[in-house]
Amino acid sequence: MTTSLFKNKKVFKEAYVKRVEEMFGKRFDETTMNEKYFTLATMVREYASNNWIETQGALKKSNQKQTYYFSMEFLMGRLLTNNLTNLGIRNLVEEAFDDLSLDLNEIEDKEADPGLGNGGLGRLAACFLDSIASLGYPGHGNGIRYRYGFFEQRIIDGYQVEVPDQWLQKGFVWDVRKENEAVDIPFFGQVRMLEDNGKIKYVHENAEYVKAVPYDVPIIGYDTKTVNNLILWSAEPARTYPQGINAAEYESNIRQISEFLYPDDSTDEGKILRLKQQYFFVAAGLKRIVNNHKEQYGTMENFHEKVCLHINDTHPALLVPELMRVLIDEEGYDWDTAWSITTKTCAYTNHTILAEALEKWPVRLLQPLLPRVFMITEEINKRFCLDLIDRYGEGHPKVTELAIIGEDLVRMAHLAIVGSFSVNGVAALHTNILKEIEMKDFNELFKGRFNNKTNGITHRRWLLNSNPELSDLLTKLIGDGWIKDTMEFDKLMPYVTDEKVKKEFYDVKQARKTALAERIEREQGIKLDPNSIFDIQVKRMHEYKRQLMNILHIMYLYNRLKDDSEFRQNFHPQSFIFGAKAAGGYDFAKKVIKLINTVADIVNNDEETNSKLKLVFVENYNVSYAELIMPAADLSEQISTATKEASGTGNMKFMMNGALTIGTLDGANVEISEFAGIENEIIFGLNADEVNELNATGDYNPWDIYYKDERIRRVLDQLINGYFSNVQPDEFRDIYDNLLHNGDSYYVLKDFDAYINAQEKANKMYQDQDKWLEKALINIAKSGYFSTDRTIEQYVEDIWHLEKIKF
Ligand SMILES: *Cc1c(COP(=O)(O)O)cnc(C)c1O
């Protein structure tokens, strides 16, 4: 039995050495680190398979309700460390490796980082899976097994260069191909209406079929038998090729469906392919769930009692018409019964109010690609519009505004809202904006449907595994109960003024800062002083996140450090660290990366100031890098234009590792500053009401600020007056134009003065270490709410209605 292999150090050591040699046919000391990684991971997966089988058996027996979380993205990060910890065998393996003179960290580093997501949304899905399993609930992920994950970023000459992420090439140990559960998914063709015994039936003819093959990844909970599934679908040619077709081209067309993750989470390109991806994983996932359900219960009558389908953002919104199609065309239900089951089964999470991210599919694309699904969508729309007319009266503008199909576009958010029993936002402020502004009418129409579920992060990955020093300190002070119940962080409160504890926390922070500095120096040759303030902004590069404001402030700061020797003397050294990928087609975002690197070249090489100011743009920010970065921060930059960041989760990772937030009252920053106390963060700038007001009145002219504020004028002029001698004179013209000629829509200049003041305050504050450490500890003590364990309990209680798995 594989179980016994991890019984004790001696048994494991012998089994491991033997296995490595058997797998690779050479002596243990001749095998590579990769081979050692591969073997260990394989043994861990096998070890978990006992519980995996048991979980499935328990679910078959108990007839419990299960949730399926449909998401285009799962940004899982590496799995080995997490799985070792969750299985409770990390120490054993570490000690065995010590005996073998192997460094477990080094072996963990060999794992490819599966980047099947863009950023926050995909990472949230991954944190959810960890918490669902760790809490012992039956909930599974359903997504796409992209052959290429989110691109790898290189910085060449200061510019971002995108390199394909061939994560599968190293061999992915964790998933299991389930060939016999493959299903065929139809595209194109026609719908024919038939009469069968007086009943109308629709058949889909001449369709092109794509074979969807599921790969199951075990999701191993912490200290529990629960092992759930992440189901990832791969697109392959179906058994029979259509007649008269170029086989090679046909095959490559089909494989394209699961080839690339869309590198952009805010705009749509390659619309048909994207739409194909969406239907592909929705239809395949649902088919498998329905097959299992019918096998277990013999009927679809009770589907909503046993299954919740969660729609993560609008990408899987086709679940609504697809479930209707299954119930009507395949199961023979009438419309009303099918609609009743569907709307009791589906739940939807909204992630953004950014207009460009709200998906709308042209009818001319959707109709030919998915003829029957489109018919059903039209019928859902027709019936919904009749309800609207009942309520508002014929010809009322709200009827056309709220309709699911309008201006020849299918509005996916409307489809998801109408077809779901629950619609949730991801932070208190975001949900309020949905309910009171963006989706006010829907909220009034569907009383009680809208609700808030503030995002979280799994503290197991983001503290227990990534910050062992802090974990040990916490456990020493408050016991290890926090690992199961993060509200126990609060027990730290009596210690926040304790000098000894402060010193210990200071040492933890210094250790993490040193570790980050070492990687940065090794990879990029820039030396950071661990005694400087580590001021970090890591997240996707986007205008609304305002990395631009951060870099413009650094330009201002550099000017001041050069000019004002008294200021320079009193200034505590500060290291600004950025990490961000820009979408391939997002030129403006790429320009900001170039600007950061151009400024970095100047400031890092200026002997007069570089003991005070350093600047690094880290290459290829991803989950594994984040695990090193989050624990090393003193300051967490969360400076989005208020109203624009729905929640943020990076802010929570930083908080839990004892960084202070310098930020606007946006997204979950609001709740962070409420829990920790606003005096323990550095909050500045326009709030949501003020931004909404400015948007409404249009009463903002960035030129006024340019003329009035000499500090800002100087920085803006430096963008275009040849100040940067190493780039073309027009390199940053677009940035200048955007801020001045195009109205500065994200209020960078409007908030600039407040940001300068906030930064000055932060620098002063840090110099009072006694106060600073107290505030940092309070942030940790109050971060328990932001564990996804809390988030998931709320989903379970209010939306999914699950019970823990009965073993
Ligand atoms: C947490 C995380 C994000 C989300 O960061 P935000 O600051 O909330 O936008 C993005 N990318 C990675 C790799 C992360 O770990």
The ligand as an ORCA input file, in Angstrom:
! r2SCAN-3c Opt
* xyz 0 1
  C      -3.188     37.461     -5.554
  C      -2.666     37.544     -6.928
  C      -3.218     38.452     -7.839
  C      -4.301     39.427     -7.462
  O      -3.705     40.629     -7.009
  P      -4.551     41.960     -6.840
  O      -3.595     42.892     -6.176
  O      -5.716     41.644     -5.976
  O      -4.944     42.407     -8.200
  C      -2.701     38.494     -9.120
  N      -1.697     37.681     -9.501
  C      -1.138     36.800     -8.656
  C      -0.022     35.938     -9.131
  C      -1.607     36.696     -7.346
  O      -1.059     35.789     -6.524
*
